[in-house]
Amino acid sequence: IWTQTVSMGVQLAYNVVRRTPVTTYAEIAILFPQLLLLTLVVAWADGNLGPRVWLADLCLCVGVTAMALGWVSSTFTTAAYTANALFGLVAVLPQVIINYKNKSTGQ
């Protein structure tokens, strides 16, 4: 959940910095706060909701806000977005290989 939340935050900040039309990334703007809340719910359900979780969510919000407002270099924001895309490709690569070997779509 944390990696997905960070990913959505980076995507949101990148789109704001690039001044992409909201219609192309509105879903991300909705999903990011939902994922922040989900991290809290999961931590609460696991009995781990404490200062560390709240602080992590706060730091993530501050970081995304700083990137979106341009307080962080747009070069860094772009690099984070690029790294995010590469991690996404690496994450799905094993499943793609398995599906290819099994001549399946994974369904």
Backbone bond lengths (Angstrom), bond angles and torsions (degrees), N, CA, C in turn:
res aa  C-N    CA-C-N  psi(-1)  N-CA   C-N-CA  omega(-1)  CA-C   N-CA-C  phi
1 I - - - 1.450 - - 1.535 110.15 -
2 W 1.335 115.85 -40.64 1.465 118.81 -178.45 1.517 111.61 -62.96
3 T 1.329 116.76 -42.83 1.469 118.51 -179.11 1.527 111.14 -65.02
4 Q 1.309 116.89 -38.15 1.466 120.87 177.78 1.529 110.22 -66.48
5 T 1.315 117.04 -38.75 1.464 121.05 179.60 1.529 110.42 -65.71
6 V 1.323 116.63 -45.17 1.467 120.49 177.49 1.524 109.83 -61.86
7 S 1.327 116.12 -43.72 1.463 121.04 179.49 1.525 111.18 -58.06
8 M 1.322 117.01 -47.04 1.461 120.68 179.64 1.525 111.44 -64.76
9 G 1.330 116.24 -37.73 1.458 119.88 177.81 1.513 112.37 -62.82
10 V 1.324 116.34 -43.76 1.468 120.86 178.58 1.525 109.88 -64.55
11 Q 1.318 116.90 -43.60 1.461 120.20 178.99 1.530 111.30 -61.98
12 L 1.313 116.61 -41.24 1.459 120.86 179.31 1.528 110.45 -62.89
13 A 1.333 116.48 -49.89 1.464 120.17 -179.42 1.524 111.17 -61.10
14 Y 1.313 117.08 -42.50 1.467 121.24 -179.51 1.525 111.05 -60.16
15 N 1.313 116.20 -45.51 1.469 119.85 -179.52 1.520 112.13 -66.41
16 V 1.313 117.66 -34.86 1.465 120.49 176.86 1.528 109.67 -67.83
17 V 1.336 116.63 -45.35 1.465 120.94 179.89 1.526 111.03 -61.92
18 R 1.324 116.86 -40.98 1.469 121.22 -179.20 1.521 112.74 -76.95
19 R 1.328 116.08 -6.05 1.468 122.10 -177.91 1.531 111.43 57.02
20 T 1.317 113.88 39.69 1.452 120.52 175.64 1.531 108.16 -66.96
21 P 1.322 118.70 141.72 1.471 119.24 177.47 1.534 111.18 -55.86
22 V 1.309 115.96 135.28 1.463 121.60 -176.52 1.528 111.52 -55.53
23 T 1.315 116.81 -31.05 1.468 119.43 -178.46 1.529 112.01 -63.13
24 T 1.319 117.73 -20.64 1.470 119.46 -179.66 1.521 112.91 -88.76
25 Y 1.328 118.31 -16.51 1.463 119.35 -179.34 1.530 113.69 -133.40
26 A 1.308 117.81 15.06 1.469 121.23 -177.73 1.528 111.91 -58.03
27 E 1.324 116.60 -34.63 1.461 119.85 179.42 1.528 110.96 -61.01
28 I 1.327 116.53 -38.45 1.460 120.63 -180.00 1.527 109.99 -66.22
29 A 1.319 116.33 -39.19 1.464 120.62 178.54 1.523 111.77 -64.04
30 I 1.304 117.21 -25.13 1.468 121.52 176.76 1.520 110.55 -86.33
31 L 1.322 116.91 -41.71 1.464 120.93 -176.68 1.527 113.35 -69.90
32 F 1.328 117.41 -34.40 1.470 119.23 -177.47 1.530 112.56 -59.70
33 P 1.341 119.43 -52.24 1.471 117.84 177.51 1.528 112.99 -63.42
34 Q 1.335 116.49 -33.67 1.465 118.99 177.40 1.524 110.72 -63.04
35 L 1.322 116.87 -41.50 1.463 120.45 178.94 1.528 111.33 -68.10
36 L 1.335 117.10 -35.73 1.464 119.23 174.78 1.529 110.44 -60.22
37 L 1.324 116.31 -44.96 1.463 120.14 177.21 1.523 111.58 -64.61
38 L 1.321 116.11 -37.37 1.465 119.97 179.82 1.524 111.39 -64.08
39 T 1.330 117.21 -37.26 1.469 118.73 177.27 1.527 110.28 -61.13
40 L 1.328 116.34 -38.37 1.467 119.97 178.27 1.525 111.90 -68.35
41 V 1.324 115.97 -41.59 1.469 120.05 -179.93 1.526 110.64 -64.97
42 V 1.324 116.86 -43.85 1.467 120.29 179.68 1.528 110.40 -64.13
43 A 1.324 116.96 -43.21 1.468 119.88 178.14 1.528 110.51 -62.87
44 W 1.327 116.90 -40.27 1.460 120.54 177.82 1.526 110.72 -63.77
45 A 1.336 117.01 -44.79 1.464 121.13 -179.11 1.532 111.30 -64.65
46 D 1.327 116.73 -32.51 1.466 120.66 178.37 1.525 112.52 -83.01
47 G 1.310 116.61 -5.96 1.454 120.56 -178.05 1.521 112.87 78.38
48 N 1.326 117.10 19.90 1.465 121.38 -177.64 1.520 113.52 -112.04
49 L 1.323 117.55 13.78 1.460 119.65 -177.57 1.525 108.76 -76.06
50 G 1.311 113.79 102.58 1.461 120.20 -179.51 1.514 110.05 -141.96
51 P 1.317 115.81 -168.53 1.463 120.26 -177.95 1.532 113.94 -58.01
52 R 1.321 118.00 -34.32 1.464 120.26 -179.02 1.528 111.61 -63.58
53 V 1.318 116.88 -41.51 1.464 120.71 -179.69 1.519 109.94 -68.53
54 W 1.321 116.98 -45.24 1.462 120.45 178.41 1.524 110.74 -61.35
55 L 1.337 116.27 -42.06 1.460 120.50 179.69 1.527 111.51 -65.99
56 A 1.329 116.86 -39.13 1.468 120.69 178.14 1.528 110.44 -63.13
57 D 1.324 117.07 -43.93 1.470 120.56 177.38 1.530 110.65 -63.23
58 L 1.321 116.35 -42.91 1.459 120.41 179.29 1.531 110.94 -63.11
59 C 1.328 117.24 -44.81 1.471 120.86 178.78 1.523 111.04 -62.07
60 L 1.311 116.43 -39.24 1.463 120.31 178.39 1.524 110.40 -64.55
61 C 1.320 117.18 -43.55 1.471 120.69 177.63 1.520 111.43 -62.70
62 V 1.328 116.62 -44.11 1.460 120.64 179.92 1.529 110.34 -64.17
63 G 1.329 116.88 -43.18 1.463 120.36 179.62 1.518 112.70 -62.86
64 V 1.316 116.54 -44.84 1.465 120.70 179.51 1.525 110.09 -65.97
65 T 1.320 116.88 -41.75 1.460 120.58 178.41 1.530 110.62 -63.34
66 A 1.323 116.99 -43.30 1.466 120.96 179.42 1.531 111.19 -61.67
67 M 1.323 116.40 -41.21 1.466 119.39 177.79 1.527 110.39 -66.69
68 A 1.323 116.63 -44.15 1.462 120.76 -176.53 1.533 112.22 -66.30
69 L 1.325 116.57 -33.99 1.466 120.09 -179.55 1.526 112.81 -84.17
70 G 1.318 116.54 -3.92 1.456 120.03 178.59 1.513 113.70 84.62
71 W 1.332 118.27 10.23 1.458 121.20 177.13 1.523 110.19 -70.65
72 V 1.321 115.47 -24.13 1.457 122.56 174.99 1.522 106.32 -102.87
73 S 1.294 116.60 142.20 1.466 121.24 -178.25 1.529 110.84 -52.71
74 S 1.319 115.39 137.76 1.468 119.30 177.71 1.528 110.26 -65.11
75 T 1.325 116.98 -25.33 1.468 120.45 175.80 1.521 110.05 -64.73
76 F 1.338 116.99 -42.70 1.465 120.50 177.62 1.520 110.74 -65.00
77 T 1.328 116.41 -42.52 1.463 120.26 179.65 1.525 110.46 -61.79
78 T 1.325 116.60 -42.41 1.466 120.71 177.89 1.523 110.85 -65.18
79 A 1.328 116.65 -40.72 1.470 120.21 178.15 1.526 110.89 -64.05
80 A 1.328 116.69 -40.12 1.467 120.28 177.81 1.521 110.54 -64.50
81 Y 1.323 116.89 -39.61 1.464 121.29 177.80 1.530 110.66 -64.79
82 T 1.324 116.47 -42.28 1.464 120.74 178.56 1.520 110.81 -63.99
83 A 1.326 116.47 -45.47 1.468 120.36 177.92 1.523 110.49 -61.23
84 N 1.323 116.48 -39.34 1.458 121.99 177.74 1.530 110.77 -59.17
85 A 1.330 115.90 -44.50 1.470 120.09 179.03 1.527 110.98 -65.12
86 L 1.325 117.00 -41.16 1.472 120.12 179.13 1.523 111.47 -65.31
87 F 1.344 117.12 -42.05 1.467 120.14 177.12 1.520 110.72 -62.23
88 G 1.318 116.81 -36.77 1.464 120.72 177.52 1.512 111.73 -62.85
89 L 1.331 116.14 -42.10 1.471 119.65 177.93 1.521 111.51 -66.11
90 V 1.319 116.16 -43.01 1.468 120.44 -179.80 1.527 110.12 -64.43
91 A 1.312 117.25 -36.71 1.461 121.20 -178.38 1.521 112.71 -65.71
92 V 1.335 117.34 -35.07 1.460 119.25 -177.62 1.530 112.60 -92.35
93 L 1.318 117.61 -11.60 1.459 120.70 -176.63 1.534 113.55 -56.66
94 P 1.328 120.80 -46.11 1.471 119.42 178.81 1.534 112.89 -57.67
95 Q 1.321 116.86 -39.84 1.461 119.87 -179.93 1.520 110.82 -68.16
96 V 1.316 117.45 -38.24 1.463 121.19 177.73 1.524 110.03 -62.69
97 I 1.317 117.12 -42.79 1.476 121.41 179.22 1.526 110.49 -63.46
98 I 1.317 116.43 -45.24 1.473 120.14 179.10 1.523 110.29 -61.88
99 N 1.327 117.09 -44.52 1.456 121.05 179.67 1.532 110.67 -62.82
100 Y 1.337 117.31 -39.61 1.458 121.62 179.17 1.528 110.13 -63.86
101 K 1.331 116.71 -45.47 1.468 120.52 -179.38 1.520 111.38 -64.69
102 N 1.322 116.89 -36.30 1.465 121.59 -179.62 1.525 112.62 -86.54
103 K 1.330 116.96 -0.59 1.462 122.75 -176.51 1.536 109.54 49.42
104 S 1.338 112.85 52.60 1.460 120.57 -175.57 1.525 109.16 -137.50
105 T 1.317 115.39 163.47 1.455 120.17 174.32 1.530 110.52 -96.65
106 G 1.318 116.88 0.53 1.447 120.78 -179.63 1.505 113.77 85.73
107 Q 1.311 117.14 5.93 1.463 121.28 -179.61 1.493 111.69 -79.23
